[in-house]
Amino acid sequence: MDLEHLSCLVVEDDEQARKLIVLMLEDMGVRAVCAAGDADAAKRLLAEAEEPVHLVICDWMMPGMPGTDLVRELRRTHPDLWVFMVTGRSDASSISEAKGLGINGFLAKPFRASALEEKIRALLAQMA
């Protein structure tokens, strides 16, 4: 699969950060990008998606249901979904917790578009 055939869901409560990640994805050639401001909206979008979503890019700290809880739920309901966790937390225990959730990638905020693209391309190469 290449970037233009990748379908992504961005789950980020901060509107500016959400828009920035969506722009990063679109600039790197991802054509199917949708976004949600919280876990409930993300779950709704996944349930209503006409085409399968391949990758969820999820913020760790969100009001209501934190990203870690959303990832736990997604692992039960969509076990084949690829998940990247983005967060301002980069301590060893947070990274360890994220890995324990079975995420496919971890990005510490702030991050550059090149870092996101590198992680996505590495994931696509693993899945090829």
DSSP file (Angstrom, degrees, kcal/mol; ACC not computed):
  #  RESIDUE AA STRUCTURE BP1 BP2  ACC     N-H-->O    O-->H-N    N-H-->O    O-->H-N    TCO  KAPPA ALPHA  PHI   PSI    X-CA   Y-CA   Z-CA
    1    1 A M              0   0    0      0, 0.0     2,-0.2     0, 0.0   126,-0.1   0.000 360.0 360.0 360.0 141.3    0.0    0.0    0.0
    2    2 A D    >   -     0   0    0      1,-0.0     3,-1.4   122,-0.0     4,-0.4  -0.634 360.0 -95.8-109.2 174.1    1.2    3.5   -0.7
    3    3 A L  G >  S+     0   0    0      1,-0.3     3,-1.2    -2,-0.2    28,-0.5   0.839 119.2  58.8 -59.8 -36.1    0.4    6.8    1.0
    4    4 A E  G 3  S+     0   0    0      1,-0.3    27,-0.4    26,-0.2    -1,-0.3   0.726 108.5  46.0 -70.9 -17.5   -2.4    7.8   -1.5
    5    5 A H  G <  S+     0   0    0     -3,-1.4     2,-0.3    26,-0.1    -1,-0.3   0.405  90.2 107.3-100.3   1.1   -4.3    4.6   -0.7
    6    6 A L    <   -     0   0    0     -3,-1.2    26,-1.0    -4,-0.4     2,-0.5  -0.604  57.4-152.5 -80.7 137.9   -3.9    4.9    3.1
    7    7 A S  E     -a   32   0A   0     -2,-0.3    48,-2.2    24,-0.1    47,-2.0  -0.961  17.8-171.9-113.3 125.7   -7.0    5.9    5.1
    8    8 A C  E     -ab  33  55A   0     24,-2.9    26,-2.3    -2,-0.5     2,-0.5  -0.895  19.2-160.2-123.7 146.4   -6.3    7.8    8.3
    9    9 A L  E     -ab  34  56A   0     46,-2.5    48,-2.9    -2,-0.3     2,-0.5  -0.995  12.9-156.4-120.7 123.3   -8.3    9.0   11.3
   10   10 A V  E     -ab  35  57A   0     24,-2.6    26,-2.9    -2,-0.5     2,-0.6  -0.887   6.4-169.7-100.7 124.9   -6.8   11.7   13.5
   11   11 A V  E     +ab  36  58A   0     46,-3.3    48,-2.7    -2,-0.5     2,-0.3  -0.925  27.7 140.0-118.5 105.5   -8.2   11.8   17.0
   12   12 A E        -     0   0    0     24,-2.2     6,-0.1    -2,-0.6    50,-0.1  -0.971  41.6-155.2-150.6 125.1   -7.0   15.0   18.8
   13   13 A D  S    S+     0   0    0     -2,-0.3     2,-0.7    48,-0.3    -1,-0.1   0.785  78.7  83.6 -76.4 -25.7   -8.9   17.3   21.1
   14   14 A D  S  > S-     0   0    0      1,-0.2     4,-2.8     2,-0.0     5,-0.2  -0.692  71.7-152.8 -80.7 115.1   -6.8   20.4   20.3
   15   15 A E  H  > S+     0   0    0     -2,-0.7     4,-2.6     1,-0.2     5,-0.2   0.880  91.7  49.3 -59.3 -42.3   -8.3   21.8   17.2
   16   16 A Q  H  > S+     0   0    0      2,-0.2     4,-2.3     1,-0.2    -1,-0.2   0.934 113.6  45.8 -62.9 -46.0   -5.1   23.5   16.0
   17   17 A A  H  > S+     0   0    0      2,-0.2     4,-2.5     1,-0.2    -2,-0.2   0.905 112.4  52.3 -63.0 -41.1   -3.1   20.3   16.5
   18   18 A R  H  X S+     0   0    0     -4,-2.8     4,-2.2     1,-0.2    -2,-0.2   0.937 111.3  45.9 -60.1 -48.0   -5.8   18.2   14.8
   19   19 A K  H  X S+     0   0    0     -4,-2.6     4,-2.5     1,-0.2    -1,-0.2   0.885 111.7  52.6 -63.2 -38.9   -5.8   20.5   11.7
   20   20 A L  H  X S+     0   0    0     -4,-2.3     4,-2.5     2,-0.2    -2,-0.2   0.918 109.7  47.3 -64.5 -44.1   -2.0   20.5   11.6
   21   21 A I  H  X S+     0   0    0     -4,-2.5     4,-2.4     2,-0.2    -2,-0.2   0.909 111.5  51.4 -64.6 -41.3   -1.8   16.7   11.6
   22   22 A V  H  X S+     0   0    0     -4,-2.2     4,-2.6    -5,-0.2    -2,-0.2   0.931 111.1  48.2 -59.8 -45.7   -4.5   16.5    8.9
   23   23 A L  H  X S+     0   0    0     -4,-2.5     4,-2.9     2,-0.2    -2,-0.2   0.902 109.3  53.2 -62.0 -41.4   -2.5   19.0    6.8
   24   24 A M  H  X S+     0   0    0     -4,-2.5     4,-1.5     2,-0.2    -1,-0.2   0.938 111.3  46.2 -57.7 -47.0    0.7   17.0    7.3
   25   25 A L  H  <>S+     0   0    0     -4,-2.4     5,-2.4     1,-0.2     4,-0.3   0.922 113.9  47.3 -62.9 -45.2   -1.0   13.8    6.1
   26   26 A E  H ><5S+     0   0    0     -4,-2.6     3,-1.4     1,-0.2    -1,-0.2   0.899 109.4  54.3 -64.4 -39.9   -2.6   15.5    3.1
   27   27 A D  H 3<5S+     0   0    0     -4,-2.9    -1,-0.2     1,-0.3    -2,-0.2   0.801 105.7  53.0 -64.8 -28.6    0.7   17.2    2.2
   28   28 A M  T 3<5S-     0   0    0     -4,-1.5    -1,-0.3    -3,-0.2    -2,-0.2   0.445 129.0 -95.9 -88.3   2.2    2.5   13.8    2.2
   29   29 A G  T < 5S+     0   0    0     -3,-1.4     2,-0.5     1,-0.3    -3,-0.2   0.497  72.4 146.6 104.3   4.9   -0.2   12.4   -0.2
   30   30 A V      < -     0   0    0     -5,-2.4    -1,-0.3    -6,-0.2   -26,-0.2  -0.644  23.6-174.3 -74.6 122.0   -2.7   10.7    2.0
   31   31 A R        +     0   0    0     -2,-0.5     2,-0.9   -28,-0.5    -1,-0.2   0.820  66.5  59.4 -89.3 -32.8   -6.1   11.2    0.3
   32   32 A A  E     +a    7   0A   0    -26,-1.0   -24,-2.9   -28,-0.1     2,-0.4  -0.813  65.7 149.9-105.9  97.8   -8.5    9.8    2.8
   33   33 A V  E     +a    8   0A   0     -2,-0.9     2,-0.3   -26,-0.2   -24,-0.2  -0.994  14.5 173.8-129.6 128.3   -8.2   11.7    6.1
   34   34 A C  E     -a    9   0A   0    -26,-2.3   -24,-2.6    -2,-0.4     2,-0.3  -0.889  14.0-151.6-126.4 163.9  -10.9   12.2    8.6
   35   35 A A  E     -a   10   0A   0     -2,-0.3     2,-0.3   -26,-0.2   -24,-0.2  -0.975   9.8-169.4-141.5 148.9  -10.7   13.8   12.1
   36   36 A A  E     -a   11   0A   0    -26,-2.9   -24,-2.2    -2,-0.3     3,-0.1  -0.981  19.3-147.8-136.6 147.9  -12.4   13.7   15.4
   37   37 A G  S    S+     0   0    0     -2,-0.3     2,-0.3   -26,-0.2   -26,-0.1   0.522  81.8  12.7 -93.0  -7.3  -12.1   15.8   18.5
   38   38 A D  S  > S-     0   0    0      1,-0.1     4,-2.0    24,-0.1     5,-0.1  -0.964  83.6 -94.5-158.7 173.1  -12.8   13.1   21.0
   39   39 A A  H  > S+     0   0    0     24,-0.4     4,-2.6    26,-0.4     5,-0.2   0.875 118.3  54.3 -63.9 -40.3  -13.0    9.3   21.5
   40   40 A D  H  > S+     0   0    0      1,-0.2     4,-2.1     2,-0.2    -1,-0.2   0.929 110.3  46.3 -62.0 -44.9  -16.8    9.2   21.0
   41   41 A A  H  > S+     0   0    0      1,-0.2     4,-2.6     2,-0.2    -1,-0.2   0.887 111.8  52.8 -63.6 -38.3  -16.6   11.0   17.7
   42   42 A A  H  X S+     0   0    0     -4,-2.0     4,-2.4     2,-0.2    -2,-0.2   0.926 108.8  48.5 -62.6 -45.2  -13.8    8.7   16.6
   43   43 A K  H  X S+     0   0    0     -4,-2.6     4,-2.2     1,-0.2    -1,-0.2   0.892 111.7  50.6 -63.0 -39.2  -15.8    5.6   17.4
   44   44 A R  H  X S+     0   0    0     -4,-2.1     4,-2.1    -5,-0.2    -2,-0.2   0.938 110.1  49.5 -62.5 -47.4  -18.7    7.0   15.4
   45   45 A L  H  X S+     0   0    0     -4,-2.6     4,-1.0     1,-0.2    -2,-0.2   0.902 111.5  49.0 -60.2 -41.9  -16.5    7.8   12.4
   46   46 A L  H  < S+     0   0    0     -4,-2.4     3,-0.4     1,-0.2    -1,-0.2   0.912 112.4  48.2 -63.8 -41.5  -15.0    4.3   12.5
   47   47 A A  H  < S+     0   0    0     -4,-2.2    -1,-0.2     1,-0.2    -2,-0.2   0.838 118.0  40.4 -67.5 -33.1  -18.5    2.7   12.7
   48   48 A E  H  < S+     0   0    0     -4,-2.1    -1,-0.2    -5,-0.1    -2,-0.2   0.472  83.6 126.5 -96.0  -3.3  -19.9    4.8    9.8
   49   49 A A     <  -     0   0    0     -4,-1.0     4,-0.1    -3,-0.4    -3,-0.0  -0.320  47.1-158.0 -62.4 131.3  -16.9    4.7    7.5
   50   50 A E  S    S+     0   0    0      2,-0.1    -1,-0.2    -2,-0.1    -4,-0.0   0.846  83.1  40.0 -76.0 -35.1  -17.7    3.6    4.0
   51   51 A E  S    S-     0   0    0      1,-0.0     2,-0.1    -3,-0.0    -1,-0.0  -0.828 103.6 -93.0-110.6 151.9  -14.1    2.5    3.4
   52   52 A P        -     0   0    0      0, 0.0     2,-0.5     0, 0.0    -2,-0.1  -0.363  32.5-132.4 -65.6 142.2  -11.9    0.8    5.9
   53   53 A V        -     0   0    0      1,-0.1   -45,-0.2    -7,-0.1     3,-0.1  -0.829  20.9-174.6 -91.9 131.5   -9.6    3.1    8.1
   54   54 A H        +     0   0    0    -47,-2.0    28,-2.7    -2,-0.5     2,-0.4   0.840  64.0  30.8 -93.4 -39.4   -6.1    1.8    8.2
   55   55 A L  E     -bc   8  82A   0    -48,-2.2   -46,-2.5    26,-0.2     2,-0.5  -0.978  56.3-163.9-133.1 131.2   -4.4    4.1   10.6
   56   56 A V  E     -bc   9  83A   0     26,-2.8    28,-2.9    -2,-0.4     2,-0.7  -0.962   6.2-161.7-110.5 127.8   -5.5    6.0   13.7
   57   57 A I  E     -bc  10  84A   0    -48,-2.9   -46,-3.3    -2,-0.5     2,-0.4  -0.945  23.6-174.2-107.9 111.9   -3.3    8.8   15.0
   58   58 A C  E     -bc  11  85A   0     26,-3.0    28,-2.8    -2,-0.7   -46,-0.2  -0.900  24.2-131.2-122.0 133.2   -4.5    9.4   18.5
   59   59 A D  E     - c   0  86A   0    -48,-2.7    28,-0.2    -2,-0.4     8,-0.1  -0.501  15.5-141.7 -73.4 147.4   -3.7   11.9   21.2
   60   60 A W  S    S+     0   0    0     26,-1.8     7,-2.4     1,-0.2     2,-0.8   0.952  86.0  50.5 -74.5 -53.1   -2.9   10.5   24.6
   61   61 A M        +     0   0    0      5,-0.2   -48,-0.3     6,-0.1    -1,-0.2  -0.798  69.0 146.1 -98.9 110.1   -4.5   13.2   26.8
   62   62 A M        -     0   0    0     -2,-0.8   -24,-0.1    -3,-0.1   -25,-0.0  -0.983  49.8-103.1-137.3 149.6   -8.1   14.0   25.9
   63   63 A P  S    S+     0   0    0      0, 0.0     2,-1.0     0, 0.0   -24,-0.4  -0.341  98.0  11.2 -67.4 156.0  -11.1   14.9   27.9
   64   64 A G  S    S+     0   0    0    -26,-0.1    -2,-0.1   -25,-0.1   -26,-0.0  -0.686 135.9  20.7  79.8-107.2  -13.7   12.2   28.5
   65   65 A M  S    S-     0   0    0     -2,-1.0   -26,-0.4    -4,-0.0   -25,-0.0  -0.859  85.2-134.5 -98.0 116.8  -12.0    9.1   27.4
   66   66 A P    >>  -     0   0    0      0, 0.0     4,-2.0     0, 0.0     3,-0.6  -0.261  25.7-107.6 -65.5 158.7   -8.2    9.4   27.2
   67   67 A G  H 3> S+     0   0    0     -7,-2.4     4,-2.7     1,-0.2     5,-0.2   0.826 118.0  59.8 -56.9 -34.7   -6.4    8.1   24.1
   68   68 A T  H 3> S+     0   0    0     -8,-0.7     4,-2.0     1,-0.2    -1,-0.2   0.903 106.9  46.1 -63.0 -40.0   -5.0    5.1   26.0
   69   69 A D  H <> S+     0   0    0     -3,-0.6     4,-2.1    -9,-0.2    -1,-0.2   0.885 111.4  52.4 -68.8 -38.1   -8.6    3.9   26.8
   70   70 A L  H  X S+     0   0    0     -4,-2.0     4,-2.9     2,-0.2    -2,-0.2   0.926 108.8  50.2 -61.9 -43.7   -9.6    4.5   23.2
   71   71 A V  H  X S+     0   0    0     -4,-2.7     4,-2.4     1,-0.2    -2,-0.2   0.914 107.9  53.0 -62.6 -42.3   -6.7    2.4   22.0
   72   72 A R  H  X S+     0   0    0     -4,-2.0     4,-1.0     1,-0.2    -1,-0.2   0.924 112.7  45.0 -56.7 -44.3   -7.6   -0.4   24.4
   73   73 A E  H >X S+     0   0    0     -4,-2.1     4,-2.4     1,-0.2     3,-0.6   0.910 111.2  52.3 -67.2 -42.2  -11.2   -0.4   23.0
   74   74 A L  H 3X S+     0   0    0     -4,-2.9     4,-3.4     1,-0.2     7,-0.2   0.862 103.3  58.4 -63.0 -35.0   -9.9   -0.2   19.4
   75   75 A R  H 3< S+     0   0    0     -4,-2.4    -1,-0.2     1,-0.2    -2,-0.2   0.819 111.5  42.5 -64.7 -29.4   -7.7   -3.3   20.0
   76   76 A R  H << S+     0   0    0     -4,-1.0    -2,-0.2    -3,-0.6    -1,-0.2   0.887 125.7  31.6 -80.2 -41.7  -10.9   -5.2   21.0
   77   77 A T  H  < S+     0   0    0     -4,-2.4    -2,-0.2     1,-0.2    -3,-0.2   0.781 135.3  22.5 -90.6 -28.8  -13.1   -3.9   18.3
   78   78 A H    ><  +     0   0    0     -4,-3.4     3,-1.9    -5,-0.3    -1,-0.2  -0.570  66.8 169.6-136.6  69.4  -10.6   -3.4   15.4
   79   79 A P  T 3  S+     0   0    0      0, 0.0    -1,-0.1     0, 0.0    -4,-0.1   0.730  77.1  52.3 -61.5 -23.6   -7.6   -5.6   16.2
   80   80 A D  T 3  S+     0   0    0      2,-0.1     2,-0.2     0, 0.0    -5,-0.1   0.474  81.8 115.6 -91.7  -1.7   -6.0   -5.1   12.7
   81   81 A L    <   -     0   0    0     -3,-1.9     2,-0.3    -7,-0.2   -26,-0.2  -0.461  65.6-129.9 -69.3 135.5   -6.1   -1.3   12.9
   82   82 A W  E     -c   55   0A   0    -28,-2.7   -26,-2.8    -2,-0.2     2,-0.4  -0.699  27.4-164.7 -84.6 139.0   -2.7    0.5   13.0
   83   83 A V  E     -c   56   0A   0     -2,-0.3    21,-3.1   -28,-0.2    22,-1.2  -0.988  15.5-170.6-133.6 128.6   -2.4    3.0   15.8
   84   84 A F  E     -cd  57 105A   0    -28,-2.9   -26,-3.0    -2,-0.4     2,-0.5  -0.959  16.1-148.8-109.8 134.6    0.1    5.8   16.4
   85   85 A M  E     -cd  58 106A   0     20,-2.5    22,-2.9    -2,-0.4     2,-0.4  -0.895  10.7-166.4-103.0 130.1    0.0    7.6   19.8
   86   86 A V  E     +cd  59 107A   0    -28,-2.8   -26,-1.8    -2,-0.5     2,-0.3  -0.952  22.1 145.7-116.5 138.1    1.0   11.2   19.9
   87   87 A T  E     - d   0 108A   0     20,-2.1    22,-3.8    -2,-0.4   -28,-0.0  -0.995  58.5-123.5-163.0 159.4    1.7   13.0   23.2
   88   88 A G  S    S+     0   0    0     -2,-0.3     2,-0.5    20,-0.2    20,-0.1   0.530  89.9  95.3 -81.3  -9.0    3.7   15.5   25.0
   89   89 A R        +     0   0    0      1,-0.1    -2,-0.1     5,-0.1    20,-0.1  -0.731  37.9 157.2 -87.0 124.6    4.7   12.7   27.3
   90   90 A S        +     0   0    0     -2,-0.5    -1,-0.1    18,-0.1    18,-0.1   0.168  27.8 127.5-132.3  18.2    8.0   11.1   26.4
   91   91 A D  S  > S-     0   0    0      1,-0.1     4,-2.2     4,-0.0     3,-0.3  -0.361  71.7-108.8 -74.5 159.8    9.1    9.5   29.7
   92   92 A A  H  > S+     0   0    0      1,-0.2     4,-2.4     2,-0.2     5,-0.2   0.846 116.5  52.9 -59.3 -38.6   10.1    5.9   29.7
   93   93 A S  H  > S+     0   0    0      2,-0.2     4,-2.4     1,-0.2    -1,-0.2   0.880 109.6  48.7 -69.0 -35.9    7.0    4.7   31.7
   94   94 A S  H  > S+     0   0    0     -3,-0.3     4,-2.6     2,-0.2    -2,-0.2   0.920 112.4  48.0 -67.2 -42.9    4.6    6.4   29.2
   95   95 A I  H  X S+     0   0    0     -4,-2.2     4,-2.4     1,-0.2    -2,-0.2   0.913 112.6  49.4 -62.6 -42.2    6.5    4.9   26.2
   96   96 A S  H  X S+     0   0    0     -4,-2.4     4,-2.1    -5,-0.2    -2,-0.2   0.908 111.0  49.3 -63.2 -42.9    6.4    1.5   28.0
   97   97 A E  H  X S+     0   0    0     -4,-2.4     4,-0.9     2,-0.2    -2,-0.2   0.920 110.8  50.3 -62.7 -43.5    2.6    1.8   28.6
   98   98 A A  H ><>S+     0   0    0     -4,-2.6     5,-1.3     1,-0.2     3,-0.9   0.919 110.2  49.4 -61.8 -44.0    2.0    2.8   25.0
   99   99 A K  H ><5S+     0   0    0     -4,-2.4     3,-1.6     1,-0.3    -1,-0.2   0.875 105.1  59.2 -62.9 -36.2    3.9   -0.2   23.8
  100  100 A G  H 3<5S+     0   0    0     -4,-2.1    -1,-0.3     1,-0.3    -2,-0.2   0.739  98.1  60.1 -63.8 -22.6    1.9   -2.4   26.1
  101  101 A L  T <<5S-     0   0    0     -4,-0.9    -1,-0.3    -3,-0.9    -2,-0.2   0.561 117.3-114.1 -80.5  -8.5   -1.2   -1.2   24.4
  102  102 A G  T < 5 +     0   0    0     -3,-1.6   -19,-0.2    -4,-0.3    -3,-0.2   0.784  54.5 168.0  81.1  28.0    0.1   -2.7   21.1
  103  103 A I      < -     0   0    0     -5,-1.3   -19,-0.2     1,-0.1    -1,-0.2  -0.342  35.3-141.5 -72.0 159.2    0.5    0.6   19.3
  104  104 A N  S    S+     0   0    0    -21,-3.1     2,-0.3     1,-0.3   -20,-0.2   0.592  78.0   8.4 -96.1 -13.9    2.4    0.7   16.0
  105  105 A G  E     -d   84   0A   0    -22,-1.2   -20,-2.5    -7,-0.1     2,-0.4  -0.982  56.3-150.8-165.5 154.6    4.2    4.0   16.6
  106  106 A F  E     -d   85   0A   0     -2,-0.3     2,-0.5   -22,-0.2   -20,-0.2  -0.997  11.3-173.2-134.1 126.4    4.8    6.7   19.2
  107  107 A L  E     -d   86   0A   0    -22,-2.9   -20,-2.1    -2,-0.4     2,-0.4  -0.982  15.2-145.4-124.6 122.6    5.4   10.4   18.4
  108  108 A A  E     -d   87   0A   0     -2,-0.5   -20,-0.2   -22,-0.2   -18,-0.1  -0.726  41.1 -85.3 -85.6 131.0    6.3   12.9   21.1
  109  109 A K  S    S+     0   0    0    -22,-3.8     2,-0.1    -2,-0.4     3,-0.0  -0.520 107.8  43.3 -77.0 147.0    4.9   16.4   20.6
  110  110 A P  S    S+     0   0    0      0, 0.0     2,-0.3     0, 0.0    -2,-0.1   0.669  81.0 163.3 -76.9 152.7    5.9   18.6   19.0
  111  111 A F        -     0   0    0     -2,-0.1     2,-0.2    -4,-0.1    -2,-0.1  -0.937  33.0-118.7-132.5 157.6    6.9   16.6   15.9
  112  112 A R     >  -     0   0    0     -2,-0.3     4,-1.8     1,-0.1     3,-0.4  -0.563  25.8-116.3 -91.4 156.9    7.8   17.4   12.4
  113  113 A A  H  > S+     0   0    0      1,-0.2     4,-2.8     2,-0.2     5,-0.2   0.862 116.5  59.4 -58.0 -36.2    5.9   16.2    9.3
  114  114 A S  H  > S+     0   0    0      1,-0.2     4,-2.3     2,-0.2    -1,-0.2   0.871 103.5  50.6 -63.5 -36.3    9.0   14.4    8.2
  115  115 A A  H  > S+     0   0    0     -3,-0.4     4,-2.1     2,-0.2    -1,-0.2   0.904 111.7  47.6 -67.5 -41.1    9.0   12.3   11.5
  116  116 A L  H  X S+     0   0    0     -4,-1.8     4,-2.4     2,-0.2    -2,-0.2   0.933 113.3  47.9 -64.1 -46.1    5.3   11.4   11.0
  117  117 A E  H  X S+     0   0    0     -4,-2.8     4,-3.0     1,-0.2     5,-0.2   0.902 109.6  53.2 -63.0 -40.5    6.0   10.4    7.3
  118  118 A E  H  X S+     0   0    0     -4,-2.3     4,-2.2    -5,-0.2    -1,-0.2   0.921 110.9  46.5 -60.3 -44.5    9.0    8.4    8.3
  119  119 A K  H  X S+     0   0    0     -4,-2.1     4,-2.1     2,-0.2    -2,-0.2   0.902 113.7  48.5 -65.6 -41.1    7.0    6.4   10.9
  120  120 A I  H  X S+     0   0    0     -4,-2.4     4,-2.7     2,-0.2    -2,-0.2   0.935 112.2  48.0 -65.4 -45.5    4.1    5.8    8.4
  121  121 A R  H  X S+     0   0    0     -4,-3.0     4,-2.2     1,-0.2    -2,-0.2   0.888 110.8  51.5 -63.3 -38.5    6.4    4.7    5.6
  122  122 A A  H  X S+     0   0    0     -4,-2.2     4,-1.9    -5,-0.2    -1,-0.2   0.901 111.1  48.4 -64.2 -39.7    8.2    2.3    8.0
  123  123 A L  H  X S+     0   0    0     -4,-2.1     4,-2.0     2,-0.2    -2,-0.2   0.929 111.1  49.7 -65.1 -45.1    4.8    0.8    9.1
  124  124 A L  H  X S+     0   0    0     -4,-2.7     4,-0.9     1,-0.2    -2,-0.2   0.885 109.6  52.0 -61.3 -38.1    3.8    0.4    5.4
  125  125 A A  H  < S+     0   0    0     -4,-2.2     3,-0.4     1,-0.2    -1,-0.2   0.882 109.3  49.9 -65.8 -38.3    7.1   -1.3    4.7
  126  126 A Q  H  < S+     0   0    0     -4,-1.9    -1,-0.2     1,-0.2    -2,-0.2   0.861 112.9  46.9 -65.6 -35.9    6.5   -3.7    7.6
  127  127 A M  H  <        0   0    0     -4,-2.0    -1,-0.2     1,-0.2    -2,-0.2   0.572 360.0 360.0 -85.5  -9.2    3.0   -4.5    6.4
  128  128 A A     <        0   0    0     -4,-0.9    -1,-0.2    -3,-0.4    -2,-0.1   0.499 360.0 360.0 -70.9 360.0    3.9   -5.1    2.7
